[in-house]
Amino acid sequence: MWIEIIFFAVASFWVGLSGAMVPGPMLTVTISDSMKKGSKAGPLVVFGHYIAEVTIMILLVLGLGWVIKSEIVTMIIGGVGGLMLIYIGYTMAKSPVPEEIPAEGDHGETRGSIISGILSSVSNPYFYLWWATVGWAFLLKGIELAGIFGVLSFLVGHWGADLSWYSLVSFFTSKGRHMLPGKRYRIIMIVCGVFLVSMGFYFIYSTVLI
């Protein structure tokens, strides 16, 4: 049984990694926060993402999966989430170049990155779609395989993929932040902001207007 549990964790890791590597709001926020705050931003954004995922798993276990699959709820999430991403992207693009790169480990910056992880997750309607389909299927398979140990196996693999990828992105992004002149820093932040704004409009168009 333990071999199956380990295999299940590995499978969960690769499925999670394939999802984590797809460009989206969370990746953009990770790059932006890492530019401002350093390599700790990535794991902190992921921690915020974990909070959002634990919340949605609790809803699924309580039998509220129908809420996530509801067309009306999807439209609301797409509309509100899209507006939220547009606002975050706008403020990101307008953010001034810092005169001094802040030191890592500031508690205020820590809270900000965790909140960014939560917001970039809950504002994405496809986050709910994934959990209502693939995520829920993996949870049920884990329960069928080994009960709570199967669920833990899934979470270790899935969360390990998120943490590995975004920590790697954050590390390399932060390494280059001290070498970027103000103009290039500004360009990167504008690109990240425009991407989030575009994602926001796409979410509104695909979930509300169609």
C-alpha positions in Angstrom: 0.0 0.0 0.0 2.8 2.4 0.8 4.3 2.0 -2.7 0.9 3.0 -4.1 0.7 6.0 -1.7 4.2 7.2 -2.8 3.3 6.7 -6.5 0.1 8.7 -5.9 2.2 11.5 -4.4 4.5 11.5 -7.3 1.6 11.6 -9.8 0.0 14.5 -7.8 3.3 16.4 -8.0 3.6 16.2 -11.8 -0.1 17.0 -12.3 0.3 20.0 -9.9 3.5 21.1 -11.6 1.9 21.1 -15.0 -0.7 23.4 -13.6 1.7 25.6 -11.7 3.8 26.3 -14.8 0.9 27.7 -16.8 1.2 31.5 -16.8 -1.5 33.1 -14.7 -2.2 35.7 -12.0 -0.3 33.8 -9.3 2.9 33.6 -11.4 2.7 37.3 -12.2 2.1 38.2 -8.5 5.1 36.0 -7.6 7.4 37.8 -10.0 6.2 41.2 -8.9 6.5 40.5 -5.2 9.9 38.9 -5.7 11.1 42.0 -7.5 10.1 44.1 -4.6 10.7 41.9 -1.6 13.2 39.1 -2.5 13.2 35.3 -2.7 10.9 34.8 0.3 8.0 36.3 -1.6 7.5 33.1 -3.6 6.9 30.7 -0.7 4.7 33.3 1.0 2.5 33.7 -2.0 2.2 29.9 -2.2 1.3 29.9 1.5 -1.6 32.3 0.7 -2.5 29.9 -2.1 -2.6 27.0 0.4 -5.1 29.0 2.6 -7.4 29.4 -0.4 -7.1 25.7 -1.3 -7.7 24.5 2.2 -10.9 26.6 2.2 -12.2 25.2 -1.0 -11.4 21.6 0.1 -13.4 22.2 3.2 -16.3 23.4 1.1 -16.0 20.3 -1.1 -15.9 17.9 1.9 -19.0 19.7 3.4 -20.9 18.9 0.3 -20.9 22.4 -1.2 -19.3 21.4 -4.5 -22.5 22.4 -6.2 -21.8 26.0 -5.3 -18.4 25.9 -7.1 -20.0 24.3 -10.1 -22.9 26.7 -10.2 -23.1 28.8 -13.4 -24.3 31.9 -11.5 -21.5 31.6 -8.9 -19.0 31.2 -11.8 -20.3 34.4 -13.3 -20.0 36.2 -10.0 -16.5 35.0 -9.4 -15.5 35.8 -13.0 -16.9 39.3 -12.7 -15.7 40.2 -9.3 -12.4 38.4 -9.7 -11.8 40.0 -13.1 -12.4 43.5 -11.6 -10.0 42.6 -8.7 -7.3 41.5 -11.1 -7.7 44.7 -13.2 -7.3 46.8 -10.0 -4.2 44.8 -8.8 -2.7 45.0 -12.3 -3.3 48.8 -12.6 -1.7 49.5 -9.2 1.2 47.2 -10.1 1.8 49.0 -13.3 1.6 52.4 -11.6 3.9 51.4 -8.7 6.9 53.7 -8.5 10.5 52.4 -8.7 11.7 52.0 -5.1 14.7 54.2 -4.2 16.0 51.4 -2.1 15.3 47.6 -2.4 13.8 46.6 1.0 15.5 44.0 3.1 13.9 40.5 3.2 12.0 39.4 6.2 9.9 42.5 7.0 6.7 41.5 8.7 4.5 43.9 6.7 5.9 42.6 3.5 5.2 39.1 4.7 1.5 39.7 5.3 1.3 41.4 1.9 2.7 38.5 0.0 0.4 36.0 1.7 -2.6 38.2 0.9 -1.4 38.4 -2.7 -1.4 34.6 -2.8 -4.9 34.4 -1.5 -6.3 37.1 -3.8 -4.5 35.8 -7.0 -6.1 32.4 -6.3 -9.7 33.3 -5.3 -10.0 35.9 -8.1 -9.3 33.2 -10.7 -12.5 31.4 -11.8 -10.4 28.5 -13.3 -9.1 27.8 -9.8 -12.6 26.7 -8.8 -13.1 24.8 -12.0 -9.9 22.8 -11.4 -10.9 22.0 -7.9 -14.4 21.0 -8.9 -13.0 18.6 -11.4 -9.4 17.4 -11.2 -8.8 18.4 -7.6 -11.9 16.7 -6.4 -11.2 13.6 -8.4 -7.7 13.4 -6.8 -9.1 13.9 -3.3 -11.6 11.1 -3.8 -9.0 8.8 -5.3 -6.7 9.5 -2.3 -9.6 8.6 0.1 -10.3 5.4 -1.8 -6.6 4.5 -1.8 -5.7 5.0 1.8 -8.1 7.3 3.6 -6.5 10.2 5.3 -3.0 9.0 4.3 -4.1 9.1 0.7 -5.3 12.7 1.0 -2.1 13.7 2.7 -0.2 11.9 -0.1 -2.1 14.1 -2.7 -1.5 17.3 -0.7 2.3 16.5 -0.3 2.6 16.1 -4.1 0.3 18.9 -5.1 1.6 21.5 -2.7 5.2 20.3 -3.2 4.8 21.2 -6.9 3.5 24.7 -6.2 6.2 25.4 -3.6 9.0 24.1 -5.8 8.0 26.0 -8.9 7.2 29.3 -7.4 10.2 29.2 -5.0 12.4 28.7 -8.1 10.8 31.5 -9.9 11.1 33.8 -6.9 14.7 32.9 -6.3 15.9 33.7 -9.9 13.7 36.8 -10.1 15.1 38.2 -6.8 18.7 37.5 -7.9 18.3 39.9 -10.8 16.4 42.6 -9.0 19.5 44.3 -7.6 21.1 44.5 -11.0 18.1 46.1 -12.8 18.3 49.8 -13.4 15.1 51.8 -12.6 13.9 51.8 -16.3 14.0 48.0 -16.7 12.4 47.5 -13.3 9.6 49.8 -14.3 9.2 48.0 -17.6 8.9 44.6 -15.9 6.3 45.9 -13.4 4.3 47.4 -16.3 4.4 44.1 -18.2 3.2 42.3 -15.1 0.5 44.8 -14.5 -0.7 44.8 -18.1 -0.8 41.0 -18.0 -3.0 41.0 -14.9 -5.3 43.6 -16.4 -5.6 41.5 -19.6 -6.4 38.4 -17.5 -9.0 40.4 -15.6 -10.8 41.4 -18.8 -10.5 37.9 -20.1 -12.1 36.4 -17.0 -15.0 38.9 -17.3 -15.5 38.2 -21.0 -15.3 34.4 -20.7 -17.5 34.0 -17.6 -19.9 36.9 -17.7 -20.3 38.2 -21.2 -20.4 34.9 -23.1 
